[in-house]
Amino acid sequence: MPRNICIDKVKEPVYKALAEGENAIFGSYKDVFLLAACIGLCQGQKKPLEEAVESIELQAFGGPVEQSLLNAVALQDQKDLKILFSDEVSTDKCLSIIEDYANAGLELLAKRVLESPGDPLDNLTEYVMAQYAAENESKEESVTSVMDAIFK
């Protein structure tokens, strides 16, 4: 039977603040974990757990959106469909990869959302919008450079 999702014990207060505190902006640890994993992946940062604690039941990720997101993160990292096999070794490796991305992403999330002055939800919104703008700007620059090369 597959294990549950682990988080780093020293980061439990961050999960609690984001999902249960007076300024909670997420509905659950699962939601924090998923965003943190995506942030870690987008930033290309993984950080192994120092002291792993099984904190989120794997069943919480049973929906099609959650499963797709977990699979996409692991697949993007490994570039090998074997990571998606349902055997215990593949599942454990898949979870470890995602946990490492979430661990790194959580640090960035805490810094930008909780440690920055202002309302945490506003901080999160500003962070997401800034990432979106940066991504679109780089795409526009790529298109512009291609167009310049074609029409020179």
LOLOBA-750217 format. One line per 10 residues: number of its first residue (from 1); their letters; for each residue x, y, z of C-alpha. Coordinates in nm, 4 decimals, always signed. Each point is the difference from the previous one (the first is absolute). Layout:
NUM> a> X/Y/Z  ...
//
This chain:
1> mprnicidkv> +0.0000/+0.0000/+0.0000  +0.1425/+0.3416/-0.0948  +0.1093/+0.2341/+0.2740  -0.1488/+0.3400/+0.0717  +0.1452/+0.3346/-0.1071  +0.2846/+0.1242/+0.2163  +0.0911/+0.3562/+0.0855  +0.3029/+0.1319/+0.1825  -0.0684/+0.0094/+0.3741  +0.1615/+0.3434/+0.0393
11> kepvykalae> -0.2421/+0.1397/-0.2600  -0.3183/-0.1208/+0.1685  -0.0591/+0.3490/+0.1471  -0.0003/+0.1458/-0.3522  -0.2626/-0.2510/-0.1125  -0.2010/+0.0777/+0.3110  +0.0198/+0.3767/-0.0555  -0.1062/-0.0309/-0.3632  -0.2793/-0.2537/+0.0553  -0.1218/+0.0440/+0.3568
21> genaifgsyk> +0.1237/+0.3289/+0.1449  -0.1953/+0.3211/+0.0377  +0.1345/+0.1112/-0.3378  -0.0537/-0.3388/-0.1671  -0.0348/+0.0324/-0.3747  -0.0201/-0.3701/-0.0880  -0.2629/-0.2560/+0.0921  +0.2399/-0.2794/+0.0873  +0.3604/-0.1137/+0.0251  -0.0597/-0.1786/-0.3317
31> dvfllaacig> -0.0709/+0.3295/-0.1745  +0.3135/+0.1606/+0.1476  +0.2037/-0.3052/-0.1015  -0.1246/+0.0051/-0.3608  +0.0767/+0.3684/-0.0510  +0.3387/-0.0359/+0.1696  +0.0851/-0.2952/-0.2286  -0.0946/+0.2035/-0.3069  +0.2072/+0.2955/+0.1181  +0.2990/-0.2237/+0.0658
41> lcqgqkkple> -0.0325/-0.1564/-0.3442  -0.0403/+0.3354/-0.1768  +0.3053/+0.1361/+0.1803  +0.1949/-0.3186/-0.0719  +0.0687/-0.0484/+0.3700  -0.0158/-0.3187/+0.2032  +0.0984/-0.0352/+0.3629  +0.0069/-0.3371/+0.1769  -0.1989/-0.0268/+0.3212  +0.2190/+0.0262/+0.3092
51> eavesielqa> -0.2443/-0.1748/+0.2322  -0.2861/-0.1577/-0.1905  -0.3361/-0.0224/+0.1730  -0.2994/-0.1682/-0.1651  -0.2491/+0.2828/+0.0224  -0.2388/-0.0222/-0.2924  -0.1959/-0.3124/-0.0857  +0.0655/-0.1146/-0.3545  -0.3770/-0.0432/-0.0408  -0.0322/+0.3804/+0.0104
61> fggpveqsll> +0.1666/+0.0025/-0.3419  -0.2441/-0.2510/-0.1490  -0.1887/+0.2409/-0.2218  +0.0804/+0.0250/-0.3709  +0.1445/+0.3518/+0.0298  +0.2238/-0.0886/+0.2924  +0.1161/-0.3257/-0.1618  +0.0725/+0.1763/-0.3275  +0.2001/+0.2692/+0.1752  +0.2081/-0.2490/+0.1999
71> navalqdqkd> +0.0634/-0.2053/-0.3140  +0.0942/+0.3083/-0.2028  +0.2573/+0.1150/+0.2570  +0.1626/-0.3434/+0.0214  -0.0080/-0.0484/-0.3777  +0.1508/+0.3428/-0.0660  +0.2818/-0.0814/+0.2406  +0.0749/-0.3522/-0.1212  -0.0947/+0.0274/-0.3689  -0.0827/-0.3718/+0.0179
81> lkilfsdevs> -0.3474/-0.1527/+0.0033  +0.1213/-0.2789/+0.2283  -0.0270/+0.2450/+0.2904  -0.3782/-0.0311/-0.0364  -0.0075/-0.3774/+0.0502  -0.2168/-0.0996/+0.2933  +0.2496/-0.2324/+0.1671  +0.1195/+0.0937/+0.3495  +0.3544/+0.0985/-0.1068  -0.1207/+0.2347/-0.2768
91> tdkclsiied> -0.2659/+0.1507/+0.2255  +0.2517/+0.0657/+0.2781  +0.2455/+0.1582/-0.2448  -0.2788/+0.2112/-0.1483  -0.1081/+0.1214/+0.3446  +0.3584/+0.0772/+0.1020  +0.0523/+0.2144/-0.3087  -0.3185/+0.1948/+0.0626  +0.0791/+0.0403/+0.3709  +0.3410/+0.1462/-0.0856
101> yanaglella> -0.1534/+0.2526/-0.2390  -0.2668/+0.0902/+0.2561  +0.2629/+0.0396/+0.2714  +0.1970/+0.2498/-0.2099  -0.3139/+0.1742/-0.1249  -0.1342/+0.0385/+0.3516  +0.3032/+0.2062/+0.0984  -0.0680/+0.2397/-0.2856  -0.3714/+0.0052/+0.0777  +0.0639/+0.0790/+0.3673
111> krvlespgdp> +0.2423/+0.2778/-0.0890  -0.2317/+0.1624/-0.2539  -0.3319/-0.0534/+0.1768  +0.0546/-0.0185/+0.3761  +0.3234/+0.1875/+0.0594  -0.0724/+0.2929/-0.2303  -0.1876/+0.2966/+0.1433  -0.3688/+0.0168/-0.0817  -0.2904/-0.2373/-0.0240  +0.1045/-0.3592/-0.0862
121> ldnlteyvma> -0.2723/-0.0390/-0.2644  +0.1020/+0.3265/-0.1669  +0.3640/-0.1114/+0.0137  -0.0885/-0.3314/-0.1627  -0.1996/+0.1735/-0.2713  +0.2868/+0.2404/-0.0716  +0.2487/-0.2870/-0.0146  -0.2133/-0.2031/-0.2412  -0.0634/+0.3028/-0.2220  +0.3721/+0.0863/-0.0067
131> qyaaeneske> +0.0864/-0.3579/-0.1010  -0.2658/+0.0084/-0.2701  +0.1267/+0.3332/-0.1354  +0.3609/-0.1229/-0.0014  -0.0983/-0.3174/-0.1852  -0.1953/+0.1911/-0.2633  +0.2795/+0.2535/-0.0423  +0.2531/-0.2739/-0.0710  -0.2383/-0.1584/-0.2522  -0.0494/+0.3361/-0.1730
141> esvtsvmdai> +0.3774/+0.0509/-0.0139  +0.0386/-0.3446/-0.1587  -0.2624/+0.0745/-0.2632  +0.1549/+0.3408/-0.0685  +0.3489/-0.1456/-0.0436  -0.1340/-0.2681/-0.2365  -0.1892/+0.2613/-0.2016  +0.3105/+0.2219/-0.0124  +0.2079/-0.2913/-0.1264  -0.2551/-0.0849/-0.2689
151> fk> -0.0530/+0.3519/-0.1308  +0.3563/+0.1355/+0.0126
//
